[in-house]
Each structure stands twice: as C-alpha cells, then as structure tokens.
C-alpha cells in the first residue's frame, strides 16, 4: 500500500539529489548558487521516519506480533548500516569507509526508532530538542574543524575518531541529523492516522518496498480520517521553523559576535547550522503536508494520474536509484584516471562543464523513468527486493 504524497516527495528528493551530485561532483562544488544543494537529504530522512511509523501501523493492523515488528526493523537498520559501509568502500575510496553518510545514518536511525517507539510523545519531542541544541556544543567539544580538510571529512582511523564521526563530526552524524527522522516519526500520525485504512482499496504489494499506505479511493475516506486541525498544525509548525530560519539568516549580522560564531553560524550543511536545519526541515514538513492535502485529502482529489504513478515507481526504487546514480557518475572518473595512470581523483569536480553535467543528470533520470517500470514487470531483483528478502 502506498501514499501518493510520500511517493511524490521522495521522487522530488531523489531528483534534486541526482542533479546536485552530478553537478557538484562532475563540474565543481560551490560554484553555482542556483543549485538546490542540501534540500534533498532532509526530505529523505523525514520520510524515513514517516514510512517507519506507517510501517509499524500497517503491521499492527495485520496482526503482526510486536516482537516480530521490532526484529524486522532491527534487521533492516543493520542491513542499511552495513550497506552504507559497503557503499563507501566500493563507490568512494577505502579511506572514506567511515565517513558516516546518509545510508549509515538511515541504518542508525531505524535502530533508534525501535527505542523511540516505546517513549511517550512529549519525551520524543524533548529528544528532538536535545539533538538540535546539543549538536553545536558537542561540535565545539569534539573540535569539529580538525576532522575536516579542505571541505572534506578526513578523520584519523582510530576508534575515538570513528565513534566521534558517527556522533558529531561526520557528514551525517547522529547529532543533530537524527532529529529529522524523529520529526517525521512524530508528525506522521497527524497526517496519516490509522483510521484511514478503513475502506481503502487493496493492491498487490511490490516486492522490496515497505508497504506504508496507498492513495485512498476518494476524498470522502481521507476526510473521514485526517483532521483539518492536524493538517493546519503540521503546516503551521513547518512554516514557523522556516520563518525562524529566514529571520536568523537575514538578521544574523545584528546578533552579538559570540552568538554568530557559536550558534547562528549562517546557512551551512556541513556542519548543519541552526538556520539550515530549521529551514530545510520546515520546508520538508510543509511540502509533505501540502502534498498530502492536495493529492489525497482535499475535496475533489482523484485517482493518481500517470505522473503520480511514475513517482510511485521511482519512490519504490529510490534506494536503487541512490546507489546507481553514484556508480554511474563517480566510477567513470576513477576508472578513466586509473586507466591513464593518474591519481584516481584527478578528474574530481572537473570532469565536465556544468551544462554537460546537468544534461547527464537529466539523461540518467530519464533512463530511470524508462527502466524501473520494466524492471518491476520483469521481476528483476533490486536493492529493495534484497533488503525485503533479508529483513522481512
């Protein structure tokens, strides 16, 4: 079972990620202010929490024992964590094994959600605030800048450095990034209450993808389940976070110097600043609530059209697309440089001009739109199929 709003937002996120990675890695980093860098990861992580909440609810309705649900989630988290290390080793260079990227964070986040599931909601929100407020303090204590060289995470391969990278200093450390899937976990019941499953149309499950709800038959069922007050509250919460981010960004220079240096450090993804987190998480929450209303809840909402159905296919295979797009644009740089007897990274960020990198990203996305529906029809195994077979 699927939700159109989740599928569309995940497709938007993977599209932005492919575009940003192709341009930054092939043409150069930080040269193009129009590039929507840093917007995709928060959406992905928010939807991780949303999907896991919906997955637990779906399994509960099906009568799956609580212990089985927990074991499935733990296995999935461990598999994603292991996949993240394999990905770092095979796609990047061996010294980047412990760079703590999106996949390793996703695995750790699933493990954390197993524990959060037992907590009262107010306690979970307190945990979100602790992750948010504690990150700047821990970065200072861990001497964050010493783990980075010329804009890249470059720690010593010691146990202390590895653990510090996972907690604070890596590309996607638990402090503060764990708060994003936690926010998704907490807002999901307000946007996707369990009651909406009553009367929903059944569908054939897609192997490899967690079954986390689907578009309802019509607006009548959705309106019976989704409270307008909840939708407004989620939109308002996301809007306030985004507004706070804009205020901090616009008036940062008016703040005391010590506050600018230690707390309001501008809009940066590495490390994730206060302004960046508030802005991107707020936008992701507002987008999800807006898509939920437009595609599934508003009066006159209809059955999903070709665009939404295509987004459903890409969303179901977003993990495969994430893995594949790195292989497609990173490996040729490594292999061609090695073939020429040069340093493997010699073409990094200078392999193509920017327009050619954009065209390459568009061609890859077009290939995915053509390829993955055929993969589904043919029953060809994918990363999602393997994960589902191992974990469920």
Phi, psi and omega per residue, in radians:
X1 nan 2.433 -3.043
X2 -2.205 2.805 2.966
X3 -2.035 2.204 -3.113
X4 -1.056 -0.694 -3.107
X5 -1.087 -0.736 3.121
X6 -1.160 -0.755 -3.125
X7 -1.099 -0.759 -3.119
X8 -1.161 -0.766 -3.133
X9 -1.152 -0.674 3.116
X10 -1.154 -0.629 3.097
X11 -1.167 -0.720 3.063
X12 -1.033 -0.756 -3.110
X13 -1.120 -0.788 -3.117
X14 -1.198 -0.565 3.082
X15 -1.128 -0.815 3.110
X16 -1.089 -0.706 -3.114
X17 -1.119 -0.770 3.119
X18 -1.071 -0.812 -3.134
X19 -1.051 -0.846 -3.099
X20 -1.110 -0.796 -3.095
X21 -1.159 -0.733 3.100
X22 -1.052 -0.817 -3.089
X23 -1.212 -0.836 -3.092
X24 -1.146 -0.772 -3.038
X25 -1.393 -0.500 -3.115
X26 -1.669 -0.582 -3.013
X27 -1.981 -0.361 3.124
X28 2.393 2.651 -3.071
X29 -1.867 2.366 3.052
X30 1.359 0.143 -3.098
X31 -1.627 -0.244 -2.966
X32 -2.202 1.719 -3.077
X33 -1.134 -0.320 3.141
X34 -1.363 -0.235 -3.051
X35 -1.211 2.243 -3.094
X36 -1.366 0.931 -3.098
X37 -1.197 2.459 3.058
X38 1.489 0.027 -3.120
X39 -1.654 -0.430 -3.031
X40 -1.331 -0.798 -3.054
X41 -1.002 -0.780 3.121
X42 -1.048 -0.667 3.102
X43 -1.122 -0.775 3.117
X44 -1.022 -0.809 -3.073
X45 -1.247 -0.647 3.053
X46 -1.048 -0.772 -3.129
X47 -1.213 -0.427 3.035
X48 -1.066 -0.817 3.107
X49 -1.159 -0.710 3.105
X50 -1.065 -0.863 -3.082
X51 -1.108 -0.650 3.138
X52 -1.211 -0.656 3.059
X53 -1.076 -0.783 3.132
X54 -1.181 -0.614 3.121
X55 -1.119 -0.773 3.085
X56 -1.058 -0.747 -3.123
X57 -1.127 -0.716 3.134
X58 -1.133 -0.771 3.127
X59 -1.127 -0.632 3.134
X60 -1.143 -0.719 3.111
X61 -1.121 -0.526 3.141
X62 -1.455 -0.028 3.105
X63 1.434 0.326 3.102
X64 -1.238 2.226 -3.133
X65 -1.004 2.572 -3.098
X66 -1.014 -0.691 -3.135
X67 -1.112 -0.664 3.111
X68 -1.166 -0.718 3.102
X69 -1.035 -0.768 -3.130
X70 -1.108 -0.785 -3.128
X71 -1.100 -0.715 3.113
X72 -1.060 -0.764 -3.113
X73 -1.184 -0.713 3.111
X74 -1.100 -0.767 3.114
X75 -1.084 -0.739 3.130
X76 -1.108 -0.735 3.120
X77 -1.096 -0.762 3.137
X78 -1.156 -0.664 3.114
X79 -1.144 -0.734 3.103
X80 -1.148 -0.679 3.097
X81 -1.080 -0.816 3.099
X82 -1.121 -0.710 3.098
X83 -1.066 -0.639 3.113
X84 -1.075 -0.718 3.113
X85 -1.190 -0.740 3.106
X86 -1.086 -0.733 3.114
X87 -1.049 -0.812 3.128
X88 -1.041 -0.688 -3.086
X89 -1.247 -0.740 -3.025
X90 -1.525 -0.593 -3.093
X91 -1.577 -0.770 3.077
X92 -1.636 -2.773 -3.107
X93 -1.749 2.766 -3.051
X94 -0.954 -0.571 -3.129
X95 -1.222 -0.175 3.114
X96 -1.703 0.317 -3.090
X97 -1.009 -0.702 -3.071
X98 -1.924 0.849 3.110
X99 -1.539 -0.092 3.034
X100 0.975 1.221 -3.097
X101 -1.656 -2.881 -3.021
X102 -1.060 -0.746 -3.073
X103 -1.157 -0.732 3.114
X104 -1.157 -0.656 3.069
X105 -1.119 -0.719 3.130
X106 -1.047 -0.734 3.113
X107 -1.109 -0.804 3.121
X108 -1.144 -0.610 -3.138
X109 -1.139 -0.714 3.104
X110 -1.089 -0.700 3.092
X111 -1.108 -0.690 3.134
X112 -1.175 -0.628 -3.113
X113 -1.162 -0.458 3.051
X114 -1.062 -0.710 3.126
X115 -1.323 -0.702 -3.114
X116 -1.112 -0.501 -3.139
X117 -0.982 -0.492 -3.112
X118 -1.517 -0.122 -3.047
X119 -1.571 2.543 2.968
X120 -1.057 2.618 -3.082
X121 -0.997 -0.759 3.118
X122 -1.027 -0.635 3.123
X123 -1.160 -0.673 3.108
X124 -1.120 -0.673 3.091
X125 -1.169 -0.628 3.055
X126 -1.086 -0.678 3.098
X127 -1.093 -0.688 3.075
X128 -1.028 -0.808 -3.133
X129 -1.127 -0.663 3.124
X130 -1.146 -0.721 3.090
X131 -1.098 -0.710 -3.119
X132 -1.180 -0.856 -3.069
X133 -1.385 -0.497 -3.080
X134 -1.378 -0.409 -3.069
X135 -1.029 -0.883 -3.141
X136 -1.046 -0.656 3.141
X137 -1.151 -0.815 -3.122
X138 -1.155 -0.598 3.092
X139 -1.092 -0.711 3.119
X140 -1.151 -0.752 3.132
X141 -1.134 -0.585 -3.107
X142 -1.538 0.027 -3.111
X143 0.938 1.080 -3.027
X144 -0.862 -0.836 -3.030
X145 -1.078 -0.468 -3.121
X146 -1.218 -0.312 3.125
X147 -1.581 0.019 -3.085
X148 -2.127 2.394 3.121
X149 -2.223 2.056 3.123
X150 0.900 0.753 3.071
X151 1.481 0.099 -3.115
X152 -2.168 2.502 3.105
X153 -1.221 2.110 -3.015
X154 -2.489 1.239 -3.084
X155 -1.484 2.876 2.955
X156 -1.312 2.521 -3.110
X157 -1.474 1.165 3.040
X158 -2.059 2.794 -3.110
X159 -1.034 -0.731 -3.139
X160 -1.085 -0.808 -3.122
X161 -1.151 -0.667 -3.133
X162 -1.126 -0.818 -3.131
X163 -1.177 -0.667 3.092
X164 -1.124 -0.634 3.088
X165 -1.098 -0.725 3.128
X166 -1.150 -0.606 -3.061
X167 -1.531 -0.690 -2.909
X168 -2.375 -0.736 -2.837
X169 -1.847 -0.135 -3.102
X170 -1.271 -3.033 3.117
X171 -1.123 -0.755 3.111
X172 -2.311 1.315 -3.140
X173 -1.373 2.850 -3.131
X174 -1.064 -0.664 3.025
X175 -1.711 1.922 0.172
X176 -1.899 0.092 -2.883
X177 -1.145 -0.413 3.124
X178 -1.067 -0.417 -3.116
X179 -1.128 -0.452 -3.075
X180 -1.201 -0.921 3.047
X181 -1.102 -0.503 3.082
X182 -1.132 -0.715 3.087
X183 -1.096 -0.754 3.084
X184 -1.041 -0.729 3.108
X185 -1.053 -0.682 -3.047
X186 -1.408 -0.534 -3.133
X187 -1.508 -0.325 -3.071
X188 -0.980 -0.804 -3.116
X189 -1.102 -0.409 3.120
X190 -1.370 -0.514 -3.137
X191 -1.674 -0.486 -3.077
X192 -2.301 1.208 -3.118
X193 -1.149 2.578 -3.094
X194 -1.023 -0.484 -3.064
X195 -1.087 -0.365 -3.058
X196 -1.195 -0.268 -3.134
X197 -1.192 -0.360 -3.128
X198 -1.151 2.125 3.130
X199 1.503 -0.054 -3.129
X200 -1.232 2.600 -3.094
X201 -1.356 2.351 -3.141
X202 -1.337 2.764 3.135
X203 -2.558 2.908 3.113
X204 -1.421 2.128 -3.126
X205 -1.085 2.540 3.074
X206 -1.623 2.085 3.139
X207 -1.022 2.403 3.053
X208 1.693 -0.247 -3.110
X209 -2.018 2.292 3.059
X210 -1.032 2.305 -3.099
X211 -1.466 1.794 -2.975
X212 -2.113 0.738 3.072
X213 1.712 2.811 -3.103
X214 -2.515 2.944 3.057
X215 -1.064 2.400 3.133
X216 -1.347 2.938 -3.066
X217 -1.088 -0.738 -3.114
X218 -2.787 3.078 -3.076
X219 -1.122 -0.457 -3.101
X220 -1.058 -0.797 -3.134
X221 -1.157 -0.768 -3.110
X222 -1.113 -0.770 -3.129
X223 -1.138 -0.491 3.126
X224 -1.235 -0.349 -3.032
X225 -1.887 -0.631 -3.029
X226 -1.650 2.133 3.119
X227 -1.341 2.225 3.060
X228 -0.994 -0.592 3.112
X229 -1.114 -0.700 3.106
X230 -1.111 -0.764 3.096
X231 -1.037 -0.802 3.136
X232 -1.093 -0.725 -3.121
X233 -1.129 -0.714 3.120
X234 -1.146 -0.779 3.084
X235 -1.060 -0.742 -3.139
X236 -1.130 -0.751 3.124
X237 -1.082 -0.792 3.094
X238 -1.109 -0.707 3.140
X239 -1.139 -0.689 3.117
X240 -1.146 -0.692 3.089
X241 -1.089 -0.785 3.114
X242 -1.115 -0.738 3.134
X243 -1.100 -0.729 3.091
X244 -1.062 -0.685 3.105
X245 -1.090 -0.766 -3.136
X246 -1.135 -0.703 3.130
X247 -1.106 -0.798 3.130
X248 -1.108 -0.649 -3.134
X249 -1.218 -0.768 -3.065
X250 -1.288 -0.595 -3.044
X251 -1.935 0.351 -3.126
X252 -1.028 -0.690 -3.085
X253 -1.160 -0.291 3.128
X254 -1.485 -0.188 -3.111
X255 -1.414 2.782 3.074
X256 -1.023 2.599 -3.071
X257 -1.008 -0.715 -3.120
X258 -1.125 -0.650 3.101
X259 -1.161 -0.723 3.111
X260 -1.080 -0.698 -3.072
X261 -1.335 -0.576 -2.998
X262 -1.844 -0.436 -3.022
X263 -2.176 -1.060 -3.102
X264 -1.681 1.464 -2.986
X265 -1.661 0.262 -3.109
X266 1.642 -3.039 -3.080
X267 -1.626 1.708 3.132
X268 -2.366 2.507 3.095
X269 -1.606 -0.559 3.127
X270 -2.229 1.694 0.019
X271 -1.385 2.728 3.122
X272 -1.205 1.896 -3.080
X273 -1.351 2.933 3.104
X274 -1.027 -0.807 -3.121
X275 -1.105 -0.755 -3.124
X276 -1.110 -0.811 -3.118
X277 -1.110 -0.821 3.136
X278 -1.053 -0.774 -3.079
X279 -1.192 -0.848 -3.061
X280 -1.282 -0.696 3.103
X281 -1.188 -0.682 3.077
X282 -1.066 -0.758 3.107
X283 -1.119 -0.732 -3.134
X284 -1.106 -0.708 3.126
X285 -1.158 -0.781 3.137
X286 -1.112 -0.708 3.133
X287 -1.095 -0.770 -3.141
X288 -1.099 -0.796 3.133
X289 -1.120 -0.698 3.122
X290 -1.144 -0.762 3.097
X291 -1.141 -0.661 3.127
X292 -1.058 -0.782 -3.139
X293 -1.179 -0.847 -3.024
X294 -1.179 -0.752 -3.017
X295 -1.537 -0.410 -2.972
X296 -2.298 -0.432 -2.970
X297 -1.919 -0.647 -3.010
X298 -1.070 2.618 3.036
X299 -1.031 2.300 -3.119
X300 1.634 -0.007 3.071
X301 -1.061 2.361 -3.027
X302 -1.986 3.108 3.049
X303 -1.048 2.598 -3.114
X304 -1.076 2.359 3.113
X305 -1.533 -2.997 -3.097
X306 -1.027 -0.686 -3.125
X307 -1.097 -0.851 -3.121
X308 -1.119 -0.674 3.124
X309 -1.141 -0.666 3.080
X310 -1.135 -0.717 3.079
X311 -1.062 -0.625 3.108
X312 -1.073 -0.721 3.114
X313 -1.134 -0.830 -3.114
X314 -1.150 -0.641 3.119
X315 -1.141 -0.737 3.136
X316 -1.081 -0.455 -3.090
X317 -2.021 0.477 -3.097
X318 -1.113 -0.589 3.096
X319 -1.129 -0.782 3.106
X320 -1.077 -0.730 3.129
X321 -1.129 -0.708 3.107
X322 -1.035 -0.826 3.137
X323 -1.153 -0.794 -3.030
X324 -1.178 -0.672 -3.057
X325 -1.189 -0.494 3.032
X326 -1.198 -0.788 3.141
X327 -1.049 -0.746 -3.046
X328 -1.146 -0.624 -3.064
X329 -1.862 -0.300 -3.125
X330 -1.637 -0.813 -3.105
X331 -0.991 -0.741 3.122
X332 -1.002 -0.623 3.097
X333 -1.126 -0.811 -3.137
X334 -1.098 -0.836 -3.038
X335 -1.169 -0.744 -3.119
X336 -1.159 -0.705 3.105
X337 -1.139 -0.748 3.131
X338 -1.130 -0.702 3.110
X339 -1.046 -0.607 3.135
X340 -1.462 0.005 -3.141
X341 1.324 0.411 -3.123
X342 -1.860 3.020 3.028
X343 -1.046 2.411 -3.025
X344 -1.013 -0.549 -3.047
X345 -1.660 0.255 -3.015
X346 -1.116 -0.521 -3.129
X347 -1.670 0.085 -3.109
X348 -1.050 2.180 3.108
X349 1.122 0.274 3.049
X350 -2.560 0.435 -3.130
X351 -1.370 -0.599 -3.076
X352 -2.425 2.690 2.926
X353 -1.219 2.788 -3.053
X354 -0.982 -0.838 -3.135
X355 -1.020 -0.677 3.131
X356 -1.165 -0.616 3.102
X357 -1.156 -0.683 3.099
X358 -1.121 -0.759 3.119
X359 -1.097 -0.714 3.122
X360 -1.092 -0.718 3.100
X361 -1.104 -0.760 3.132
X362 -1.107 -0.713 3.117
X363 -1.114 -0.703 3.117
X364 -1.110 -0.778 3.138
X365 -1.133 -0.678 3.070
X366 -1.093 -0.677 3.079
X367 -1.085 -0.696 3.123
X368 -1.125 -0.744 3.120
X369 -1.053 -0.642 3.129
X370 -1.378 -0.676 -2.940
X371 -1.404 -0.816 -2.943
X372 -1.218 -0.576 2.993
X373 -1.055 -0.632 3.113
X374 -1.231 -0.616 3.067
X375 -1.091 -0.745 3.118
X376 -1.092 -0.816 -3.102
X377 -1.120 -0.595 -3.128
X378 -1.441 -0.180 -3.126
X379 1.214 0.482 -3.139
X380 -1.299 2.338 -3.131
X381 -1.078 2.535 3.079
X382 -2.301 3.134 3.100
X383 -1.064 -0.668 3.127
X384 -1.143 -0.721 3.113
X385 -1.066 -0.776 -3.134
X386 -1.118 -0.726 -3.126
X387 -1.138 -0.719 3.136
X388 -1.161 -0.685 3.140
X389 -1.142 -0.681 -3.100
X390 -1.299 -0.587 -2.924
X391 -1.830 -0.495 -3.013
X392 -1.870 nan nan
